[in-house]
Amino acid sequence: MPVLDHVEIYEVFARRRREEPLRHVGTVTAPNVEMARLYARVIYDEDMWDAMVVVPRAAIIPVEPRYGGSSWRSGRE
């Protein structure tokens, strides 16, 4: 089996019905976006999704909490 030089973490969001908002359903690790789509479809296919999207974790921009609490940690710190 070949060793991959680069893999990236992708966040997976989906919704069951068009009127619902997307919700976070999990993550996949893949060498590129095409494989991330495939992995997400295979791993999170337990529901009939209206929509599913993958977002590179590095593309998520955290918003600092206004009143304390924790913020999203992208792993880039």
N, C-alpha and C positions, 0 to 999 in steps of 0.2 A: 504494500500500500504506500503511495507517495506521501511524503511529508509536505504539508502546506507551509509556505513561507509566511503568509499573512492571513489572519482570520480577524473578523470584526464581530462585535456583539450588536445585534439588532433587537429593538423592542418591537413586540407584535401587539397590534391593536385591532379589535374587531367589534362588529355589532350584528345582532340577529335580525333586526328589522330596521328599515330605512329611517323610521322616526326616532330611533334610539341613538344616543351619542356613542361614539367609539369608546371602548374601554380596554384597558391593558389586560391582555390575556397571558403574556409570558415573554420569553426571550428565545432567540436562536443565535448560534454562533456559526458564521459561514465565511467563506473566502471572498464572496461577492454578492451583489444584490440579487442576481438570478437564483443563486443557491439559497439565499435567505428566504426568498419567496417560496421556493420548493419546500424547504424545511418547515416553514410556518404552515403551509397547506397540509403537509403530512402529519406534523406533530399536533396541530390544533384543529383537526377535522372532526372532533366529536360533536360539534354543533353545525347546523345549517346556517352558515354566515351569509348575511346580505352583503357585507363588505369586510375585507381584512387588509391591513396595511403593515408594512415593515418600515422602521425608521432606524437608521444607524444611530447607535447610542451617542456617538460623538457629535451628532447634529442637534441633540436636545440642549436647549439653552435654559439653565436653571433660573428661577426667579426667587430671590431671597425672601424669606418669610417676613411679614411686616411686624408680627408680634412674637418673635421668638419661634421656637420649634425647630424642626429639622428641615433641611432643604435637600433637593435631589443631588445625589453624588454621581457624577458621570464617570468617575474613575480617571479623570484627566488631571486631578489635582496633584 
